[in-house]
Amino acid sequence: MSETTHFGEQTVPLEAKQGMVNDVFHAVADRYDLMNDLMSGGVHRLWKDAMVARLAPPKTGKLPYRVLDMAGGTGDVAERIINASVGYAEVTVSDINSDMLRVGAERAKGWRFPDQAKFVEANAEELPFESDTFDAYTIAFGIRNVPRIEKALKEAHRVLKRGGKLLVLEFSQVDVPLLDEAYKLFSDRMIPPMGKWVTGDAQPYQYLVESIRKFPTPERFIQMIAGAGFKRVTHTAFTGNIAALHTAWKL
């Protein structure tokens, strides 16, 4: 009997999930960042700024500071990292979805430091990079879409240099009374119709809502990160734990 996993509220064969996720992001790539602004009221920008501030990429050194931004297709996190380093960081933007990468590569032509980013199509579970390559690994709102999260975390550990840092920004489980009910109501009643209005298709955003609820609790996700070999794992809640930043080190 084949192994199964969840695709939102559906139970699907494990090997089928990646293709289903790909279809979701092919459908929304051109308006992905616009929908993020609408769904979060622009707050996702503050969360990503906070992640890059926690990364604190250096602005000088003998060698470039190399970052792998996984599931970062549209490039909004990569641009922040490069700008924060004043062009010193080199960011490899990696995504399994070619349409998301297309959007990012086109946008990068207008960045302040366009030559500091490259765009590589890759699967988070099987990265095409040598071990001990990167100084940091970032992933924003992408890890929950990976069928085998533990495998992706182990790959992140493999490609990081010793002393490298992992930063995972992801939706979490709201833990503030009243806000939790308001957030659930907004997610159920507003996000799928909003997605249909902006992109012409509500289904990808129904999946988004369901995938957030299926993601492990912060406590469980900390265990998963530690199980991949990382040390000093931390969890920082944002906006009543609507989102959370997990950081860890390869030591």
N, C-alpha and C positions, 0 to 999 in steps of 0.2 A: 504494500500500500504506500503511495507516494506521500511525502511530507507536505503538510499544509501550513498556511499562515493566514493573516487577515489582510484584506484590502478594504479599508474602512470597516463596515459592519459585515462584509461578506467573508466567508471562508473560501480560500482559493488554493490551488496547488502552489507550492513554494516557487517552483520554476516559472509559474505564470505571472507572478506579481510584478516583476521588473518590467515586463512588456506593458502591463496595464498602467503602471505608473508613468512609463514613457509616453503612452498615449495621452494621459492627462496633461503633461507638460508640453507636448507638441501642440496641443489645442490652445494653451493659454500663453505661450512664450512671449508673443508680441505685446501683451498687455499685463504681464505678470507683475511688474513693479507698480503699475497703476493700481492694480487690485490690492496689492499690499498696502498702499497708501490709503485706499478707501476702507479696507477692512479694519485697519488699526488706527485710523485717523492720523496717519503719519508717524505714530509712535514707534513703529518698527525701525525707523531711521535712528531714533535715540538709542534703542537697544543695540543696533549695530555699531553706533558710535561708541557705546560703552564697551562692547567687545573689543574693538580696535584699541581703545584706551587701555584696556586690561592687557592686551598684547604688547603695547608700547614698543613698536618696531624701532630699532635704532636708526639714527640718521647718518652714521659714519662707521667706518671700520675697514679692515684690510680686505675682507671678502664681502660680496653682496649678502644681504640677509634674505634667505630663500624661504618663501611661504608657499604651501600648497593650500589653495582655497577650494575645497571639495564641494560639489553641488552648487558651485558659485556662478553658473552660466551667464547671468546677465551682467556680472562684473561689479555690482554696487559695493560689495565688501572689498574686493580687490582694489578698486579705486581709492577707497578710504585708507587702506593699508599703505598703498604707494604714496599717497599725499601726506600721510602722517610721518612717513620716513623721508619726505622731501625727495622722493625719487631714488632712494638708496635701496629699498626692498625690491626684490624680483619676485613677482607673484605668478605662479602657475595656476590658472583658473581651469579647474577640471570639472566635467559634468558628463553624465552618461547620455544626456539629451542634446542632439545636434542643433535643434532649433534654439534652445536656450543659449548655447555657445555662439550661434550666429548673431543673436541679438547683442550679446556682450562684446564680441569682436568688432561689430560695427560701431558700437558706442565708444569703444576704447580709442578709436581714431581721433576722437575729440577730447581725450583726457589731457591733463597737464603733462603727464609723463607716459605717453602711449607705448613707448618701447620697453617699459618695465613689466609688461604683462604678456603672457602667451596663453593660448587657449587650447586645451587638450581634451579630446573625448576619451573618457575612461570610466570604468566601473569601480566604485568605491570598494568593492569586495576583492578586486583583483587589479591592483594598481600597476601600471606599466613603468614604474620608477624603481631605481635601485634602492637598496636599503641604506639607511643613514644619510639621506640626501637633503632633507629639509630642516630648517630651524624652527618652523612652526607649521601647524596644521589647523586650519579653521574650517568650520562648516556651520552655516546659518540656515536653519529651517529646512534641513535636508536629510538628517540622519534618520528621521522617522519613516522616510520613504524607502530606505534600504531594506531589502528582504531579510538579510542576515546581518543584523546590527553588530553582533559580537565579532563577526568576521571582518567587517569594515573597521572596527576599532583596533583589531589586531594588525590590520594593514596600515592604519595610521601610525601605530607604534613602530612597525617595521621601517617605514620610510623616514621617520624622524631621526635626526641625529641625537646622540646622548646629550642630555641637557635641553632637548627640544620641548616645545610646549604645545599642548592640545587645547583648543577652545571650541566648545560646542554650544551654539545658541539654538534653543529649540522651544517650541510651545510646551507648556507644562499644565499643571492642574491647579486651578484657582483655589486658594485657601482662605479667602476673606469672606466672611458672612455677608450676604446680600449681593456682593459683587459676583459670587459664583452663580447665583440664579440669573442675574441680569446678563452675564456673559453667555450662559447657556441659551437663554432666550434669544439674544442677538445672533448667536451662532446658528441656531436652528431656523430662525424666521427671516434673517436679513442676508446672511452671507451667500447662500445658494441663489436667491433671486438677484442679488447684486452681481454675482458672477455671470448670470445669464444676460443681464442688462449690458455689462461691459464687454464680455467675450462672446456672447451668443449661446453659451452652454452652461447650465447650472450644475451638471454632473461633476465636473472636476472640483467644484467647491463644496459639493456634498461630501465627496471623498475627503477633502481637506478637513472638514469639521469632524468627520468620523475618525480620521487617522490621528488627530490630536488626542482624542479620547482613548485611543488604543495604545498610545505611547506609554512606556513604563513610568512609574512614579519617580520623582527625583532620587529617592532612596535606592530604588532598584537600579536606576541608571548609573548611580555612583558605583554600585557593585559591579555592573557590567564594565565600566571604564577600568576599575581596579583589576578586574579579571583579565583584561587585555594586557596587563603588565604596567599600567601607569601608576604613578605615585602622587601623593599630595593632591588628591582629588578634592575640589571645592565646588560648592553650589551657591549661586547668587540668584535670588528671585527678583524679577522685575514686574512692577505694576500688579501687585497682588498675586504674583506667581502665574500670571497669564503666560509669561515667557521666563526662561531661566538660562543662565550661563553656567556651564560646567567647564572648569579648567583643570588641567593635570599636567604632569611632567614625565618625560622619559628620563629616568635617572640610572 
